[in-house]
Amino acid sequence: MNRVTLLGNVGRDPDIRSTKSGAKVATFSFATSEKWRDRTTGETREKTEWHQVVIFGDGLITSIVEPYVKKGSRLFLEGQLRPAMHVRD
């Protein structure tokens, strides 16, 4: 089973495009962070990972992404993890 759950913040406003067939696709960067206390120094440490999110589905994009998702939005995402693919415009 390929399932991932992420809680984090949107790094930039979604880029919404249409495929040749007219289907909408939304992409945006997404940051997840992990915090812990360093055992030797007692200092709080933080590590941020950046993810590239791609959303397919006209209904989801029209009803959720376009009106509500903006840079800085805190989101709970669930979906499939896919290897990065580099697409040329």
N, C-alpha and C positions, 0 to 999 in steps of 0.2 A: 504494500500500500504506500502510495506517495502522497503524504499530507503534511502541510506545514502551517503553523499558527504563529503569527507575528503581532506584537504590540509595539507600536512606535509612532514616529512623526513623519509626516510628508515633507520631503526636502525641497520640492519645487512644485509649482502649479502643474496639474496634469496636462499633458500634450494629447489632445484628442484628434484623431485622424480617421479617415474612412479608407477601407480597402477598395480594390478595384470593383468588387461586387457590391459595395455600398455599406458593408458592415462597419460599425464603429469599433475602434481600438483606442484605449487610454493607456498612457505610460507615464510613470513618475518615479522619482527617487524616493527611498524610504529608509529612515534611520532607526535601528534598534540599538539599545544601550544596555550594558551590564554594569552594575556597581558592586563593589566589594570592599572590605576593609583589609588593608595590607597587614599581615600578621607580624611583620618585623617592625614597621614604623607606626602602625595604628592609623595611618592616613587612609582616607576614602579614595579609592581608585575607580576610574570609569573607562570602559572601552566601547566605542561606537562602531557598528558595522553598517555599511550602506548596501542596499538592495535595489535592484531595478525591477519595478512592478509593472506587469502588463495585464490589463483587464480586457476581456472580450465579452461582448454581449450588449446589444443596443439598449435593452431594458435597464440593466444595471448601470450602465454609463449615463443614460438619460435621466433616470430617477434618483441616482445617488451621487455619482462622481461629478457630473457637471454642476449641479446646484450646491453641493456641500463640501467637496474635497478641494482644499486649497493648501498652499504652503503653510506648514506649521500645524495642520490638522492632526489630531491624535486619533489613530485608527487601530482597530483590531481586525487583522486580515487572516483569512483562511483560504488555502488553495493548494496547488501542486507546485513542487519545486522543479524547475527545469534548468538545464545548463544554459549559460549565457550564449546567445547567438548574436553575432555582429551583423547588423543590417545596414546596407548603404542606401542613401536617398538618391 
